[in-house]
Amino acid sequence: MLSPVDPETLPIFSSPWPTFIVLGSYLLIVLKVGPRLMKNREPFDLRGVIKVYNVFQIMYNLWMFIHFAHFLFVLRAYDLGCMTNLPLDHEHKDSERYFSNLYLINKFVDLVETIFFVLRKKNRQISVLHLFHHASMPLVVYLVVILHGYGGVATAYAFLNIIVHVLMYTYYYLSSVSKAAQESLWWKKYITIAQMVQFGIILSLITYTLSQPNCKVPRMPAYLSGVMSLCFFVLFGNFYIRAYVLSDRKRRQ
């Protein structure tokens, strides 16, 4: 049984079972149960619901951005070159717990997007990249928080990820307004580029952090953040090549 290292862990995350049950149910629904139930049904019209969801995600991620930015650049609770978890009695420990819990909870909120795909019968959008991204993030963030505490070296990963998500959900909302609005949005591919830049920056930060002999960050979350960033960089790079480079070549032929 996993035991949280911080006594102030939210009750729902004090045991691993809620997380494992949610993620197991998510995979079962989007891979088996959902497609089977929708097989002989018309797709649901969820345009209104999706607009609300996108606005909620934009506001939620902006709220997180404010708290992360305040913690990192106003409170300056971390040495940005060596981001170690704050001790339990630190004056800014509650702020570290707050923004970390905001981010962890949001990774579970992200799962709703796949449910929309199932209900709209957009099964082609449930790719290996999509499933790996959505299923692995809440699990990894949960394990890092429980085993190594709130904040720390993974904060850089979360902060950059929030910025990209604000851009992404803004695009999703604008593209849902009307077909004309969707066709006028020229920057869709740049979201994927931003994703890859994000992971490249994280890999650089992790490499720099681990290269410092006097930086005592826990190795497991640092290595895990690096491995996840590398995996996502490769997967998003492969998506970009297939979706934009190769498709452009086919259109020109």
C-alpha positions, -999 to +999 in steps of 0.1 A: +000+000+000+014+034-010+018+058+019+018+096+012+050+114+024+030+145+032+004+143+060-017+170+044-025+149+013-061+153+001-083+124+015-092+111-020-055+107-028-044+092+005-052+058-009-041+046-044-075+029-051-095+059-062-068+068-088-065+032-100-103+027-102-108+059-121-080+052-146-091+015-150-127+026-156-116+053-181-097+028-202-126+002-200-152+028-211-132+044-239-118+012-254-147-013-248-179-003-231-184+031-248-178+020-284-200-010-279-229+011-265-226+036-292-222+011-321-259+012-332-267+047-319-265+081-335-236+103-322-246+128-295-246+165-303-224+179-276-214+212-291-228+233-262-214+210-236-180+210-252-180+248-254-186+250-217-159+224-210-134+243-231-142+276-213-139+258-180-105+244-190-092+278-201-102+294-168-089+265-147-055+266-165-053+304-162-060+301-125-032+275-122-009+297-142-014+326-119-006+305-088+024+288-104+038+321-116+032+338-083+050+309-064+079+307-088+086+344-096+070+365-068+074+343-037+106+328-052+103+299-030+125+277-053+160+280-067+150+277-103+182+259-111+176+233-084+139+229-076+137+208-045+105+202-025+099+226+004+102+211+039+069+205+057+073+234+080+082+260+053+061+292+052+051+286+016+044+249+019+006+254+017+010+273-015+031+244-029+004+219-019-024+241-034-010+245-069+002+209-070-033+196-060-049+220-087-027+204-113-032+168-101-070+172-101-069+188-136-052+157-150-083+138-141-106+165-156-087+161-189-101+125-191-135+139-199-123+149-234-120+112-244-155+105-232-167+132-256-150+115-284-168+082-276-202+098-273-197+117-306-184+085-323-150+102-331-131+070-324-104+078-349-093+106-325-087+081-297-051+074-309-023+058-291-008+092-284-041+105-270-047+075-248-011+073-235-011+111-228-044+111-210-039+079-190-003+083-180-003+119-168-027+115-139-010+083-128+025+098-130+016+130-113-002+111-086+028+088-080+052+117-078+030+136-053+025+105-031+060+091-032+080+123-032+057+151-020+042+182-036+061+205-060+098+201-066+115+194-099+083+184-116+069+219-111+087+231-143+070+204-163+036+213-149+041+251-154+050+247-191+022+222-196-003+247-182+008+273-207+003+249-236-031+238-224-043+274-223-034+278-259-049+244-268-082+249-251-085+284-265-080+269-300-106+242-292-131+268-281-126+292-310-129+263-335-162+252-319-178+286-324-186+281-361-172+264-392-161+297-406-141+304-374-126+269-375-114+275-411-099+309-402-077+294-375-043+290-391-023+282-359-035+246-352-002+230-361+017+254-339+001+239-308+018+207-316+051+226-322+045+243-288+040+208-272+074+196-286+092+228-276+077+223-241+092+188-238+125+200-252+128+227-226+118+203-198+145+178-210+171+206-210+160+217-175+161+182-161+196+176-177+209+208-162+194+200-128+209+165-127+243+177-138+248+199-107+266+179-081+253+200-052+216+198-063+198+173-041+166+168-060+150+134-057+162+114-087+131+094-094+107+123-102+135+140-122+142+108-143+105+102-147+099+137-159+127+133-184+115+099-196+079+112-200+091+143-219+112+122-242+083+098-249+059+127-256+084+145-278+088+114-300+050+108-301+041+144-308+069+146-334+055+115-351+020+130-351+033+163-365+051+146-394+021+125-403-005+152-399+013+181-414+045+172-433+034+141-451-002+153-457+012+186-472+033+165-496+003+144-506-017+176-513+010+190-536+013+158-556 
